[in-house]
């Protein structure tokens, strides 16, 4: 059987690869070179976790304590660069719908994994049961890397304009808070992350958005 630390590491590695892939794909779409693609992949993968660690006073942030996350992001970004470099037809309009679906799926997985890992980290090191802190850190860990990715790519952060994103992270964080007292930690992590992924994918499929103001021209 896997130890709890091994399960947590696998969870984080899955999230790292998923978010690094989404970051690298944005860089590819934005016609960045291999360095820019790697920077975007790394930032998306570890950015949210770095913000989490700064808020929680973890010094140095985890990305500097364990290089495997950055290395995984670099390898993922380079593989995607080589794939699209050798098959540039994949960026043509006929593959655009497939590309978007892959992006959404990867982003959903990263959001789910890092949200629950963020709230778990906050709960593990906090001396007080501060629900606001737990939920805030969980959501920021989930959405932080994607926000940095979009800003660096010159786009309005996805979380502010399209589909249910931060709300999915918040609901997953609440789910983890409710479940971790009832079931074992691995089950709570898996179920909560799965809930986030499902909400995120359903929101994208049915184009569910939060209310917004549409100025008249």
N, C-alpha and C positions, 0 to 999 in steps of 0.2 A: 504493500500500500504506500501511496505517496504521503509524505509528511505535509503538514499545513504550510510550511515555508516553501516547499516545492510547488504546491498547488498555487500559492500566491505568485511565485516567480513565473509559472507557466501562464497564469492569467495576465500578468503584466507584459510578458513577452508577446502574447497574442495581441494585446492592445497596442503595443509599440509597433509591431509589424503592420497592423491595420492602419494606424494613424500615419505612419511613415509612408505607406503606400498612397494614402489620400493626399498627403502633402507633396509627394513626388509627382503624382499625376497632375496636380494643379500647376506645378512648375513646368511640366512638359507641355501642358496646354498653353502656358504663358510664354512658351518659346525660350525658357531659361537654359543656360548651359549646364553642364554636369555639376559644377560647383553650386550654382543656384538651386538646382533640383535637390542636391544633398542637404543644403542648408534648410530648405523648406521641409524636407522629409524629417530631418532631425528636430527642427523646431516644433513641428506638429506632434511628433512622437513624445517628446519629453518636456515641451513647454508647459503644459498643464501641471505636470508633476513638479516641475521646478517652482512654479507659482505656489503650489500647495506647500512645498517644503519651506519656502520663504515665510509664508503665513504662520506655519507651525513652529518656526525657529529651528528647523533641521539644518544643521550647518556642518560641512557643505551639503548642498542639495544632493539627493540620492543619485542623480545622473553622474555626479562626479565621484561618488563612492563606489559605484558599480558601472564600469564602462560597457558592460554587455548590452545595455539598452541603446546606447549611442551606436555601438558597432552593428547591432541588429538593424537600426534605422539606416545606417550607411549602406550596408549590404542590400537591404530591400530597395533603397533608392537607386543604387547602381544597377541592380538587376532590371528594374523597370526602365531605366535609361537605355540600357543595351537592347531591351526588347523593342522599345519604340524606335530606337536609332536604326535597328536592322529592319523594322517593319513599319515604316512611316505612314503606310496606307491606313494603319489603325487609327490615325487621327483624322481621317477623311469623314465627310458628313454621314456616310452610310453606317459608320461605326459609332456615331456620336451618342445615340440612344443607349447602346450597350455600355459605352464608357460612363455615361451618367449613372446608370444603374449600379455599376461596379463601385463608383465613387460613393454613392449613397450607402451601399451595403458596408463598405469598409469603414466609412465614417460612423455608421451606426454601431458597429462592433467596438471601435475605439471609444466612442462615447460611453457605451455600456460598461466596458471593462474599467476605464479610468475613473468614472464616477464612483463605482462601488469601491475601487481600491483607494480612492481619495478619502472617502468617508471612513473606511476601515482604518487607514493610517491615522486619521484624526482621533478616532476613538481609542486606538491602541496607545497613543502617547499622551492623551489629555488626562489630567488628574481630576477634572470635573466633568459631569455629564451635561455638556453644553450643546443642546440640540441645534441651536442656530449655527454655532461653529461647525458642527458636523455636516449639516446640510449645505452650508455655504462652501466649505472646503470641498465637499463631494462634487457639487455642481461646477465650481471653478476648475477643479482638476479635469472634469469631463470636457468642458467647453474651451478651456484656456488655450490649448494647443491649436485648435481649429481657428480660434479668433486671431492668434498671432500669425497663423498661416495666411489667412485672408488679408490681413493688414499688410503683410510683407509682399503679397501678390498684387496689391493695389486694388483690393475689392472691399466692399462693405461686408463686415463679418456676417456669415451665413446665419448665425444665431439671431441677428437683429431683423432679418427681412423675410425669411422663408421657412415654412413648415414649422412643426412643433419640435423644438430642439432643446432649449434649456428646460422647458417644462417636462420633457421626457426624462432628462437627467434628475430633476427635482423629484419626480414621482418614483424613480428608481432608488434614489437616496432614502426617501421616506419608507419605501418597501424594505430596504435593508435594515433600517432602524427597527422596523416592526418584526422582521423575521429573525434577527440575530439572537433574540431572546427565546425564540421558539424552536428553531432548528439549528443544526451545527453550522459553523461558520462557512464551510465550503458550499453547502446548499444555499445559504443566504446570499453569498456572493453570486453564485450561478443564477439563481432565480431572479435576483434583482437586476443583474446585467441583462438577462434574457428579456425581462420586462421592458427595459429601456430600448433594446434593439427592436422589439416588436412594435412599440409605440412609434419609434422613429421611422421604421419601414412603412407602417400603416399611414403615417402622416404624409410621407413622401408619395406613396401610391395614390392616396385619395386627395392629395394636395390640400391637406388641412393646415390652416394658418391661424395665428392669433389675430384678433381684430386690429385693424389699422385705419388710418385716415387717408382717404383718397382725394387730394385737392382737385377742385374743378379747374379745368384749363380755361 
